[in-house]
């Protein structure tokens, strides 16, 4: 029996060496018996659209897009989902019927990870720290879970206010880190990049409660400074962003292949690799 050529996918970025997407998608594919090839491609900053058209002409079926090309991918797509359009960024491209379809799966990845950890989002009061691209990407899927309120606190408060205006939803509000004092939350999501430089967003310890879940989009070998601090303040549960990373990949895989892959085995493999590496 002849083996068909695998369907081709890849991830674009600059840098790209650090990307775990090929490993994640290959595990999804082998567990669901899909025959795919998934590579990573370093693209020069001014070469993104050429790289995409070359890949389409070689028969490529789809691509993930990481920094700094997510906005360029948005402009390149012929058809956008609402969540990609509102996020202003595309991380998943699908090439079919002579068109480029653009989606953003980051928010759904976060939501699925939170739900998998048993976090109740409906009627919850959520504090999001940060107002960068990641927050913009997750707001619509988070709002779709029907929380009572989402407060966005950011170092540069004007950026948090801009996001509230952009999404124009009465459940959204913006404030400074200081202004979170005295407010009550069920869930805090650290979507700043502070953890990457070993920093802690300066929020008051008094807002951490023993029933609260604290989530950091960053993940690593050890608990992030935010998660370590939250645990010391007595938070009920602390969760890092590895599940979000695998979750967004799972949604991309489902878009391309029509099956929802099991994320837990992949999270387990990556967790071990990160601990060992
Ligand atoms: P951006 O660069 O767009 O935004 C960075 C945000 O962090 C801004 O709000 C910035 O505040 C804030 N910030 C940076 N340093 C500090 C600090 N020392 N103290 C307080 N606030 C700070 O990044 P993204 O939004 O794209 O990504 C944010 C984080 O989320 C990154 O660490 C990224 O790795 C992670 N991420 C994880 C994903 C996953 O799958 N797990 C997916 C996407 C992102 P200001 O506006 O004032 O500069």
Boltz pocket constraint, residues with backbone or C-beta under 6 A from the ligand:
constraints:
  - pocket:
      binder: B
      contacts: [[A, 106], [A, 129], [A, 130], [A, 131], [A, 132], [A, 133], [A, 134], [A, 135], [A, 154], [A, 155], [A, 156], [A, 159], [A, 190], [A, 191], [A, 192], [A, 193], [A, 194], [A, 196], [A, 199], [A, 200], [A, 201], [A, 202], [A, 216], [A, 217], [A, 218], [A, 219], [A, 241], [A, 242], [A, 244], [A, 245], [A, 246], [A, 248]]
      max_distance: 6.0
